[in-house]
Amino acid sequence: MIRRYTHFTLVFAVLTLWCMPTHLWALTAKEILDQSMKQNLGDSFRIALSVKTFKAKKLLSEQVLWLMANIGQGSADFFVDFDSPPESKGMRFLLRVKDGQDTQALMYLPATGRTVPLAVDEPSADLGGTGLTMDDIQGFMPKAGETAEIVKEETTEGRDCYVIRISFPGEKAVRLVWVSKNDLLVMKSEQLDADGKVKRIFRVVEFFKTDQGKEFPREEEILIPDKNVRIRLRQDSAVFGIEMPEGVMDPEKFGTFNWRG
């Protein structure tokens, strides 16, 4: 079934912040976020994700997909390729973000062999029946005009954290982000509406250590309280610093490009 999709985001390319050789107490919230992004997201990666969506305790859907990204100074390209279930296999999304330019979002439908543009003005639109949104994938990417401030310090999941409030121009809704003080890992985030009601919660359930000894999320959970929906995302494999084939991020080729070789 073809539906209108607006967003698609690794959760997961931007789910964590790494260590910084800097005295964090001297930094503002924006400086913490900016330096962390430069340190951790200025690279390419490929992640295999298992996504399970539940309504209360009932399993609604289960998908396996690949997320790839090229993230650099002032730009970011995201590619999503659905591997299963069979009815979704081959469905692909491409998101291209560049400072000072309109975001480009495209969807490839294998049933028709067509690539169609997507609107990018509905950050809560569903991605391929997973319950994920563009904000879930690029939620920690800085957005034009946003402001950030440290509002308090709090312990979550056994770690002392900075709680950073991110506000967006022309919006009363905000995002709260819990960043661990010692290693700058994003532990949790909450999206609040104009009335302060929590609309969406993201938290890391499990970490693993990379070959370099750094921690990275193994499993995450997204809660949507209004809908009693829970999304579990598990990273089955993750490779960083890869050479990204040009066709993966090419709007003319991404739909049919054989990136597996």
Long-range contacts (C-beta under 8 A, 24 or more apart in sequence): 2-109, 2-111, 3-126, 3-129, 4-118, 4-119, 4-125, 5-93, 5-107, 5-118, 5-125, 5-126, 5-127, 5-128, 6-105, 6-118, 6-119, 6-120, 6-121, 6-122, 6-123, 6-125, 6-133, 6-134, 7-95, 7-105, 7-118, 7-120, 7-122, 7-123, 7-124, 7-125, 7-127, 7-132, 7-133, 7-134, 7-135, 7-136, 7-137, 8-78, 8-80, 8-93, 8-95, 8-105, 8-127, 8-128, 8-132, 8-134, 8-137, 9-67, 9-78, 9-95, 9-127, 9-132, 9-133, 9-134, 9-135, 9-136, 9-137, 9-138, 9-139, 10-47, 10-49, 10-67, 10-69, 10-78, 10-80, 10-136, 10-137, 10-138, 11-49, 11-67, 11-132, 11-136, 11-137, 11-139, 11-202, 11-220, 11-222, 11-233, 12-47, 12-49, 12-67, 12-137, 12-217, 12-220, 12-233, 12-235, 13-41, 13-45, 13-47, 13-67, 13-69, 13-71, 13-78, 13-137, 13-138, 14-41, 14-71, 14-137, 14-138, 14-139, 14-140, 14-141, 15-140, 15-186, 15-204, 15-217, 15-220, 16-40, 16-185, 16-186, 16-204, 16-215, 16-216, 16-217, 17-140, 17-179, 17-184, 17-185, 17-186, 18-183, 18-184, 18-185, 18-214, 19-183, 19-184, 19-214, 20-184, 24-162, 24-181, 24-184, 28-148, 28-149, 28-150, 29-148, 29-149, 29-150, 29-162, 29-164, 29-165, 30-147, 30-148, 32-150, 32-162, 32-164, 32-179, 32-184, 33-140, 33-142, 33-148, 33-164, 34-142, 36-179, 36-184, 37-140, 37-141, 37-142, 38-73, 41-71, 41-76, 41-141, 42-71, 42-72, 42-73, 43-71, 43-240, 43-241, 44-68, 44-69, 44-70, 44-71, 44-240, 44-241, 44-242, 44-243, 44-244, 45-69, 45-238, 45-239, 45-240, 45-241, 45-242, 46-238, 46-239, 46-242, 47-235, 47-237, 47-238, 47-239, 48-83, 48-235, 48-236, 48-237, 48-238, 49-233, 49-234, 49-235, 49-236, 50-233, 50-234, 50-236, 51-130, 51-131, 51-132, 51-231, 51-232, 51-233, 52-231, 52-232, 53-129, 53-130, 53-131, 53-229, 53-230, 53-231, 53-232, 54-229, 54-230, 54-231, 54-232, 55-227, 55-228, 55-229, 56-228, 60-131, 60-229, 61-129, 61-130, 61-131, 63-88, 63-128, 63-129, 63-130, 64-236, 65-128, 65-130, 67-137, 68-244, 68-248, 68-259, 70-244, 70-249, 71-141, 74-98, 74-99, 75-99, 76-138, 76-141, 77-249, 78-137, 78-138, 79-248, 79-249, 79-254, 80-127, 80-128, 80-137, 81-259, 82-128, 88-128, 88-129, 91-128, 92-254, 92-255, 93-118, 93-127, 93-128, 94-249, 94-251, 94-254, 95-134, 95-137, 95-138, 96-249, 96-251, 97-138, 97-141, 99-144, 104-251, 105-134, 106-251, 106-254, 108-254, 108-255, 108-256, 110-255, 113-255, 113-256, 115-251, 115-254, 115-255, 130-231, 131-222, 131-224, 131-229, 131-231, 132-222, 132-231, 132-233, 135-191, 135-200, 136-202, 136-222, 139-175, 139-189, 139-202, 140-177, 140-186, 140-189, 143-168, 144-169, 145-169, 151-176, 153-181, 154-178, 156-187, 156-188, 157-187, 157-188, 157-203, 157-204, 159-185, 159-187, 161-187, 161-188, 173-199, 183-214, 183-215, 185-215, 198-225, 199-224, 199-225, 199-226, 200-224, 201-225, 205-232, 210-240
